[in-house]
Amino acid sequence: MLPAPLILIGEDSADLREAYVDWFAFKGFRVESAADGYETLSKAMELDPHAIVMDVSLPGLDGLEVARRLRGDERTRFIPLIAITGHGGEDMVALTESAGFDCYLLKPCLPDRLLAEVRRLVEARKG
């Protein structure tokens, strides 16, 4: 039996990070988390997760720069990236797309919507 997909959560809010970790674990995923951009980048390189859910406004390196670096590295360029942010608008959608995110979700985001996007992107990567 294959292990459950590994999801990396990059979120600076401890409460949200814990909620995401608990939600994905409850839904059968393995989950790791990071509190800032540097830690998210480091764990992405080390763990090769099946998908990364990342806040755009991370301390240290922001999520946009983390995404650019992940896309620029052969080891991580195909990991699905989901931006989840409280910053709305067409400008933010364009910024996340140009940085390499596969999906943009606006906070607050219903857990089922986030789960559906993660599942969709993990399945697409397999195929």
N, C-alpha and C positions, 0 to 999 in steps of 0.2 A: 504494500500500500504506500502510495506517495505521501510525503508530509504535506500538511496544509500550507497554502501560500503564505509567504512572509510579507507583511506590510510594515513599512517604516513610516512613523508619524513624526513630522517636524513641526512642532508647535511650542511657542514660548509661554502660553498660558498653562500653568500647571493643571488647573481644573479641566480645561478643554482637552489637554493631552491625556489626562487620566480617563476622561469620558470616552475619547476615541479608542484608547487602548482597551478599555473594558468592553466597548461595543463590538469591536472587531474580534476580540478573544471570545466573546459570547457567541458570535456568529461562526466560530470555527477556524479563524485565522491565527497564525502565529504573529506576534506583534512586537516590534521594538520601537523605541521612541527617542527623540532628541529635543533638547530645549533651545538650541540656537542653530544658526546656519553652518557654522564650522563642524559642530557635532553631527548634524544631518549629513553633510558632505562626507565626513569621515566614516560614518556608519554605512552610508550607501556604498562606498568603495569596499568596505570590509565585508558586508553581509550579502550584497547582491540581492536586494529584496525583489519581490514580484511586482510591487508598486510602491510609490511614495506619495503620501498625502502631506502637503506642506503649506504652511502659512506663507504668504508673500512677505509679511513684515517680521521676519525673524531678526533677532539681534545678532551682531557680529557680521555675518554675511546675510544679506536679505535673500529671500526665497528666489527672486529673479536671478541673482548671481549664482546661487547654488544650482539652479536649473541650467544656466548657461555652461557651467563647469561640468555638470553631469553629461550634458549633450556633447560636449567637446572631448570626452574621454571614451575611447573604444570599449572599455570595460562596463560603462554605465549608460551609454548613449541610447539604448533601447528599453530602459526601465520606464514604464508608464509613470508620468508625473501628473498629479492632481493638485491644482492650486485651490486653496480654500482661504478666502479673505473677506474682511469686512469692507474692503474698498471696491465700490461698484463703478459702473460706467464703461463706456466704449473704450476709453483710454486704457483702463486696466485690462480689459479683455485683450486688446491689441498687445499690451506689454507682456502678458502671460504667454500669448501665442508666440511672440517673437523670441521669448526666452526659451521656448521649447516645451512648455506645458502641453499636455494632451487634453486637459479638461480644466475648466474654470468653474468653481462653485462659490456662491456668495453666502457669507455667514449672516445670520444663522441658517444653517443648512440642516434639513431633516436627515436623521441618521439613515433612513431607508434610501434616500436619494444618493447619499455618499456611498453607501454599500453597493447600490446598483452600478454606479460609475466604476468603482474599484473592480467589481466582478466583471464588468464589460471589458475593461482594459486588460485585466489579467488573462481573460479568455482570448482576447485578440492577440496578445503577445504569444500565447501558446501556438496559435494557428498560423 
